[in-house]
């Protein structure tokens, strides 16, 4: 048989892969950090997490029903659950119930199904939900608490947690500022960074999670372990995570070396906020990030630089969500200029003359 008569491609991919399997693997990677952080923040965080994830699944089912599509898909591919999971990890752990519900509507209804559903969205749905909530309800979205481990002395019980989550009244005595928020506030008062840093948890406590913040801002060690697990399973590659953290660290370290009294160190920016969650679990979203490896490096560095710019000069202490959404908008342009040349064609997509090499 002539090779020219074979018109079917070879079975080059031997491993069975699917959207369902990929989403479940990401959820599996998030489980250790999530479980530990839910333990740290107790029953209010557990209730809010459950409400947020459940609301995303319900919103997915309603959108599919309105579109005349099978509702079973709302549960079968885990995409709505993952969106709700990431959204919940970006919220204040003791936020009222309606924050999770509204965030689900914005993430699923606005950011996902407005564009056509899974695989069609231009922006990361979870980050759209968080950003809309932050702009609309800045006080509620920046009401942080220090960890209150489950069943520890002073931690709210289940019924008290229901009152906090449903009633929306968080005790003033437990409120606290995140590390990024504290440094930014003190700097606005004229207090140098070197002095305000003495009042925030040390880097080891920040890595382990013993600090105020969202579920995704604490326990950087477990978030990092989950990200490395995804890399080992080849769900994600190193290009975006490394470039996000590298871009953030380099620009922060450079300005810190120039003026340490005004700019925080690169290490502080890496371990504070949602840097690791954004680098490994949010910026690496298949749909909203570039396809080529070169494009992913550009995308990641852009995210890192924007995170630092927003944290340093904007009105918000955290910039991961805004940075990722801005780079999501640039993804089509990045793909346009970094996509690899197809075999037998030039970079414009035109067929090469026979016998000609790379133009």
C-alpha positions as CSV (number, residue, x, y, z in Angstrom):
1,X,0.0,0.0,0.0
2,X,1.3,3.4,-0.9
3,X,1.9,5.8,1.9
4,X,0.1,8.5,-0.2
5,X,-3.1,6.4,0.0
6,X,-3.2,6.7,3.8
7,X,-5.5,9.6,4.7
8,X,-5.9,8.9,8.4
9,X,-3.6,10.4,11.1
10,X,-1.7,8.1,13.4
11,X,-2.7,7.5,17.0
12,X,-0.1,9.7,18.5
13,X,-2.0,10.4,21.7
14,X,-2.3,7.3,23.8
15,X,-3.4,8.7,27.2
16,X,-7.1,9.2,27.6
17,X,-7.9,12.8,28.5
18,X,-11.1,14.8,28.9
19,X,-12.4,18.0,30.4
20,X,-13.9,16.0,33.3
21,X,-10.6,14.4,34.1
22,X,-8.6,17.6,33.9
23,X,-11.1,19.5,36.1
24,X,-11.1,16.8,38.7
25,X,-7.3,16.7,38.8
26,X,-7.3,20.5,39.5
27,X,-9.9,20.0,42.2
28,X,-7.7,17.3,43.7
29,X,-4.7,19.5,43.7
30,X,-6.7,22.2,45.5
31,X,-8.0,19.9,48.2
32,X,-5.1,19.9,50.7
33,X,-4.8,23.7,50.8
34,X,-8.6,24.1,50.9
35,X,-9.0,21.6,53.8
36,X,-6.3,23.2,55.8
37,X,-7.6,26.7,55.3
38,X,-11.2,25.7,56.1
39,X,-9.8,24.3,59.3
40,X,-7.9,27.6,60.0
41,X,-11.0,29.8,59.6
42,X,-13.6,27.4,61.0
43,X,-17.4,27.1,60.4
44,X,-18.0,30.5,58.7
45,X,-15.5,29.6,56.0
46,X,-17.0,26.1,55.6
47,X,-20.5,27.5,55.2
48,X,-19.4,30.3,52.7
49,X,-17.4,27.8,50.7
50,X,-20.3,25.4,50.4
51,X,-22.7,28.1,49.5
52,X,-20.4,29.6,46.8
53,X,-19.6,26.2,45.1
54,X,-23.3,25.2,45.3
55,X,-24.4,28.5,43.8
56,X,-22.1,28.1,40.9
57,X,-23.4,24.6,40.1
58,X,-27.0,25.9,40.4
59,X,-26.2,28.9,38.2
60,X,-24.6,26.6,35.6
61,X,-27.7,24.3,35.6
62,X,-30.1,27.3,35.2
63,X,-28.0,28.8,32.3
64,X,-27.9,25.4,30.5
65,X,-31.7,25.0,31.0
66,X,-32.3,28.4,29.5
67,X,-30.1,27.5,26.6
68,X,-31.9,24.2,26.0
69,X,-28.9,22.1,26.8
70,X,-28.7,19.0,29.0
71,X,-28.6,20.0,32.7
72,X,-26.6,16.9,33.5
73,X,-23.5,18.7,32.1
74,X,-23.6,21.1,35.1
75,X,-22.2,18.3,37.2
76,X,-20.5,15.9,34.8
77,X,-17.5,18.1,33.8
78,X,-16.8,19.7,37.2
79,X,-16.2,23.1,35.4
80,X,-18.8,24.9,37.5
81,X,-17.6,23.3,40.7
82,X,-14.0,24.4,39.9
83,X,-15.2,28.0,39.2
84,X,-17.0,28.1,42.5
85,X,-14.1,26.6,44.3
86,X,-11.6,29.2,43.0
87,X,-14.2,32.0,43.6
88,X,-14.6,30.8,47.2
89,X,-10.9,30.8,47.7
90,X,-10.7,34.4,46.7
91,X,-13.4,35.7,49.1
92,X,-13.0,36.8,52.7
93,X,-13.5,33.6,54.8
94,X,-16.2,35.1,57.0
95,X,-18.1,37.0,54.3
96,X,-22.0,36.8,54.3
97,X,-23.8,34.2,52.2
98,X,-25.0,36.6,49.5
99,X,-21.4,37.4,48.5
100,X,-21.0,33.8,47.4
101,X,-24.4,33.8,45.6
102,X,-23.8,37.1,43.7
103,X,-20.3,36.0,42.8
104,X,-21.6,32.8,41.3
105,X,-24.1,34.8,39.2
106,X,-21.4,37.1,37.9
107,X,-18.9,34.3,37.3
108,X,-21.2,31.7,35.6
109,X,-23.9,33.9,34.1
110,X,-21.9,36.9,33.1
111,X,-18.4,35.7,32.4
112,X,-19.1,32.2,31.2
113,X,-22.5,31.7,29.5
114,X,-22.7,35.2,28.1
115,X,-19.8,34.1,25.8
116,X,-21.4,30.7,25.0
117,X,-20.4,28.4,27.9
118,X,-17.4,26.3,28.7
119,X,-14.5,26.9,26.4
120,X,-15.9,30.1,24.9
121,X,-15.3,32.6,27.7
122,X,-12.7,35.3,27.1
123,X,-12.1,36.1,30.8
124,X,-11.5,33.8,33.8
125,X,-15.0,33.4,35.3
126,X,-13.9,33.2,38.9
127,X,-11.8,36.3,38.7
128,X,-14.7,38.2,37.0
129,X,-16.9,37.2,39.9
130,X,-14.3,38.4,42.5
131,X,-13.5,41.6,40.6
132,X,-17.2,42.7,40.3
133,X,-17.8,41.9,43.9
134,X,-14.7,43.9,45.0
135,X,-15.7,47.0,42.9
136,X,-19.3,46.8,44.1
137,X,-18.8,45.9,47.7
138,X,-15.3,47.0,48.7
139,X,-16.0,47.1,52.5
140,X,-17.4,43.6,52.6
141,X,-14.7,42.2,50.3
142,X,-11.8,43.6,52.4
143,X,-13.2,42.5,55.8
144,X,-10.5,40.0,56.9
145,X,-10.1,38.0,60.0
146,X,-7.1,36.2,61.7
147,X,-7.3,32.4,61.7
148,X,-9.6,30.8,64.2
149,X,-8.9,27.1,63.9
150,X,-11.9,24.8,64.1
151,X,-12.8,23.7,67.6
152,X,-10.2,25.9,69.2
153,X,-10.9,28.3,72.1
154,X,-12.6,31.4,70.8
155,X,-13.6,29.9,67.4
156,X,-17.2,30.3,66.5
157,X,-19.4,27.2,66.8
158,X,-21.7,26.0,64.1
159,X,-24.7,28.1,65.2
160,X,-22.7,31.2,65.8
161,X,-21.2,30.7,62.3
162,X,-24.7,30.5,60.8
163,X,-25.4,33.9,62.4
164,X,-22.2,35.3,60.9
165,X,-22.8,33.9,57.5
166,X,-26.6,34.4,57.2
167,X,-26.8,37.5,59.4
168,X,-23.7,39.1,57.8
169,X,-22.5,40.5,61.1
170,X,-18.9,39.8,61.8
171,X,-17.6,40.6,65.3
172,X,-15.4,43.7,65.3
173,X,-13.0,42.1,67.7
174,X,-11.8,39.5,65.2
175,X,-11.3,41.8,62.2
176,X,-7.8,42.2,60.9
177,X,-5.9,43.6,57.9
178,X,-4.1,41.4,55.3
179,X,-0.3,41.8,55.1
180,X,-0.6,43.7,51.8
181,X,-3.4,45.9,53.1
182,X,-1.5,46.7,56.2
183,X,1.7,47.7,54.4
184,X,-0.2,49.8,51.9
185,X,-2.2,51.6,54.6
186,X,0.8,52.3,56.7
187,X,2.7,53.6,53.7
188,X,-0.2,56.0,52.9
189,X,0.3,57.4,56.4
190,X,3.9,58.1,55.8
191,X,5.3,55.0,57.7
192,X,8.2,53.4,55.8
193,X,7.8,49.8,54.5
194,X,10.7,48.7,56.6
195,X,8.9,49.8,59.8
196,X,5.5,48.5,58.9
197,X,6.9,45.1,58.0
198,X,7.8,44.6,61.6
199,X,4.0,44.4,62.4
200,X,3.1,41.7,59.8
201,X,3.6,37.9,60.3
202,X,7.1,36.7,59.4
203,X,7.7,35.0,56.1
204,X,7.5,31.5,57.5
205,X,4.0,32.2,59.1
206,X,2.9,33.7,55.8
207,X,4.1,30.6,53.9
208,X,2.3,28.3,56.4
209,X,-0.9,30.3,56.4
210,X,-1.2,31.8,59.8
211,X,-2.3,35.3,58.7
212,X,-5.4,37.2,57.7
213,X,-6.6,36.8,54.1
214,X,-8.7,34.8,51.8
215,X,-8.5,31.0,51.6
216,X,-6.3,31.4,48.5
217,X,-3.9,33.9,50.2
218,X,-3.0,31.6,53.1
219,X,-0.9,28.4,53.2
220,X,1.3,29.2,50.2
221,X,3.2,25.9,50.9
222,X,0.1,23.8,50.2
223,X,-0.9,25.9,47.2
224,X,2.6,25.4,45.8
225,X,2.4,21.7,46.4
226,X,-0.8,21.5,44.5
227,X,0.7,23.5,41.6
228,X,3.7,21.2,41.4
229,X,1.3,18.2,41.4
230,X,-0.5,19.7,38.4
231,X,2.9,20.1,36.7
232,X,3.9,16.5,37.5
233,X,0.6,15.3,36.0
234,X,1.2,17.5,32.9
235,X,-2.1,19.4,33.4
236,X,-0.1,22.6,33.3
237,X,3.5,23.5,32.2
238,X,6.0,25.6,34.0
239,X,5.9,28.5,31.6
240,X,3.1,30.6,33.1
241,X,3.7,29.9,36.8
242,X,7.4,30.6,36.6
243,X,7.0,33.7,34.5
244,X,4.3,35.1,36.7
245,X,6.4,34.7,39.8
246,X,9.6,35.6,38.1
247,X,8.2,38.8,36.6
248,X,6.7,39.8,40.0
249,X,9.8,39.0,41.9
250,X,12.2,40.8,39.6
251,X,10.3,44.1,39.4
252,X,9.6,44.1,43.1
253,X,13.2,43.3,44.0
254,X,14.6,45.9,41.6
255,X,12.5,48.7,43.1
256,X,13.1,47.5,46.6
257,X,16.8,47.7,46.0
258,X,16.4,51.3,44.8
259,X,14.1,52.5,47.7
260,X,13.5,49.9,50.4
261,X,11.6,52.4,52.5
262,X,8.8,52.7,49.9
263,X,8.8,49.4,48.0
264,X,8.4,45.9,49.6
265,X,10.8,43.1,48.7
266,X,10.4,40.6,46.0
267,X,10.1,37.7,48.6
268,X,7.3,39.5,50.4
269,X,5.3,39.9,47.2
270,X,5.8,36.3,46.4
271,X,4.5,34.8,49.7
272,X,1.8,37.5,50.3
273,X,-1.6,37.8,48.7
274,X,-2.8,35.2,46.2
275,X,0.4,35.0,44.2
276,X,0.8,31.2,44.2
277,X,-2.9,30.6,43.6
278,X,-2.9,33.0,40.7
279,X,0.3,31.6,39.2
280,X,-0.6,27.9,39.3
281,X,-4.4,27.8,39.3
282,X,-5.8,31.0,37.7
283,X,-3.4,32.3,35.1
284,X,-3.0,28.8,33.7
285,X,-6.6,28.5,32.6
286,X,-6.5,26.8,29.2
287,X,-9.3,28.9,27.6
288,X,-8.1,32.4,28.6
289,X,-4.3,32.0,28.3
290,X,-2.1,31.8,25.2
291,X,-1.5,28.5,23.3
292,X,2.2,28.8,22.4
293,X,4.9,28.5,25.0
294,X,6.4,31.8,24.0
295,X,3.0,33.4,24.3
296,X,2.6,31.9,27.8
297,X,5.9,33.4,28.9
298,X,4.8,36.8,27.7
299,X,1.4,36.3,29.4
300,X,3.0,35.3,32.7
301,X,5.5,38.1,32.8
302,X,2.7,40.6,32.0
303,X,0.6,39.2,34.9
304,X,3.6,39.4,37.3
305,X,4.4,43.0,36.4
306,X,0.7,44.1,36.5
307,X,0.3,42.4,39.9
308,X,3.1,44.5,41.3
309,X,1.9,47.7,39.6
310,X,-1.6,47.3,41.0
311,X,-0.4,46.4,44.5
312,X,2.0,49.3,44.6
313,X,0.2,52.2,42.9
314,X,-3.5,51.3,42.6
315,X,-6.2,51.7,45.3
316,X,-6.4,48.0,45.9
317,X,-3.8,46.1,48.0
318,X,-4.2,42.9,45.9
319,X,-3.8,42.8,42.1
320,X,-3.9,39.2,41.0
321,X,-7.5,39.2,39.7
322,X,-7.2,42.5,37.9
323,X,-3.8,41.5,36.4
324,X,-5.1,38.2,35.1
325,X,-8.2,39.8,33.5
326,X,-6.2,42.5,31.8
327,X,-3.8,39.8,30.3
328,X,-6.9,37.7,29.3
329,X,-7.9,40.6,27.2
330,X,-4.5,40.6,25.5
331,X,-4.4,36.9,24.9
332,X,-5.7,37.0,21.3
333,X,-3.1,39.6,20.4
334,X,-0.3,37.5,22.1
335,X,-1.5,34.4,20.2
336,X,-1.5,36.4,17.0
337,X,2.2,37.3,17.3
338,X,3.6,34.2,19.0
339,X,1.8,31.3,17.3
340,X,4.2,28.8,15.7
341,X,4.6,28.6,12.0
342,X,2.6,25.8,10.5
343,X,4.7,23.2,8.6
344,X,4.9,24.1,4.9
345,X,3.6,27.6,5.4
346,X,5.2,31.0,6.2
347,X,4.3,33.1,9.3
348,X,1.3,34.7,7.4
349,X,-0.2,31.2,6.8
350,X,0.6,31.2,3.1
351,X,1.9,28.0,1.5
352,X,5.6,27.8,0.9
353,X,6.8,27.2,-2.7
354,X,8.0,23.6,-3.2
355,X,11.7,23.2,-2.4
356,X,11.8,26.5,-0.4
357,X,12.9,26.5,3.2
358,X,11.9,28.9,6.0
359,X,11.4,32.4,4.6
